[in-house]
Amino acid sequence: MARAVTSQRKALNTVVAWSIGLLIFFPILWTILTSFKSEAEAIANPPVFMFFDWTLENYSVVLERSNYMRFLTNSVIIAGGSTLLGVLIAVPAAWSMAFVPSRRTKDILLWMLSTKMLPAVGVLYPIYLLCIRLGVLDNRAALVVILMLINLPIIVWMLYTYFREIPGEILEAARMDGATLKDEILYVLTPMAIPGIASTLLLNFILAWNEAFWTLNLTSVDAAPLTAFIASYSSPEGLFFAKLSAASTMAIAPILILGWFSQKQLVRGLTFGAVK
């Protein structure tokens, strides 16, 4: 029998949750506010929080100086392409691990996860030379493949967890009705795991969107995404915090909007199978 939760306990949990949420969100809020300040107000000491002369000059300068839509298009293609390609590869892999018993499954999953512990700079040089040799440096297709391979262990792990929550008897019933392996994955397993697949898509899209190390080192002009757009405002002449904040706000705005509208689906996917 579940224990009753007192109103005081609920109030305390609410205060703690809001405090943690505001603490996490504060850097983003400060960046957004700074983007509306002048350069002098951006570096004022003590800092000015709300009471300053709001201006759109920084956004105007950023839009005049940079081709924002080109950077945005590259980010959408790179993040979306790597995520979709990763899911197409991960769904069959996670299915085989979840429903084809093997003593090596846990070892394979741990090995895949261990690749995420390798410092990215450790493999930068060979991948950089490989891109030069293949003629795909500063190429969106190359970044799609590289980011897909980087995030693939996380995609497989997440889908494997969701697939394990689906009763195997359902798949056995489908096989008895004459379903092929393709039908089993496409028409039985995938629809039942849509919440988990959706949350996996969203999380890995965010990871690919925010990836800076590979995008900054493997792009220059043609395939440069929004991470390079932000980095372009760090110049030898110094940091222009107001304009840098405006560029950062423009870079994170699409993903913030996506996260806001998809938060229910994201929470539903992350809690998929948690309640029996």
Steps between C-alpha positions, in 0.01 A plus 500: 500500500641834397587741775300823517698809412434797724430845360818628668703232323339590166576868555861423591543279192351773282734766640804274457400407145445862398827605663696236312320584176571872534864431589542289186315750280669813638803495261262482203289782645809712559617441141160607365494814715857591405409479132270801549766714673758734359862388515564739790207364701603142420830545684371736771618439856288435698296313237170646384223241513168643378520878516690602189430658161366214289625501141485279190823643361698183574261282299511748214880494494512122518253458213691753288837342570407130462279286279295358785269290280794314345634403843149404614442284191831321555412431864159359410643276228794377709306444824190360331690282256729347762206430731283334234790295365592392852143385576481303173813310603420478871145358476609162350804489729293567814235249384758222463648574843162520671326199344779267385652361822879501516752478781706771330225765483602681819866486401421653160288774657773585751761502223284737296454728799875495571564666164332813641775519762770554237608866485394637164835670447661155507347409164484847346825470307423172317142607422623838377755335269238251383264783407778672305592178319136433406440862404215544749647763730246778559228269368155457655470132405828420676383677817169312487687167500752604766238635743284194438788270597577712807141487629418147381589330835253727683228435241547122522505507881181704523310293242620177660359619834164586345479176300570293812178638651291351216371147579659241275170312483362772271775437247449125529131546426590705193731223379227243544277718281762485226682829556844517342799658675441821307130504594587425862732800525298746290140420594519349849812612686546854365139623560509370858830676569407833338528696830848361560609553140367858505690586818814339354462710186457819702791442737742403226387788281589732789837329547582536130373860495727596791807313375781754473830310500454314172308772320763763581793279398353342186324800345599844382240657270271272299387260775543726803202471738382732777785400732740658250263795474541561875876446493539762227421768761809414702760712324864599567375853568316372807164366605195706417272353761176660384543390138627158610190462716277601209665239278467238776132583552432464127681165503314351796158647419396224252595219740330675794180531299522136393557388859210712626246355257626142534550488877198276561621249243850520641386433858270221383785333316746536787251341741395230251465175691585659834153440646366150502 
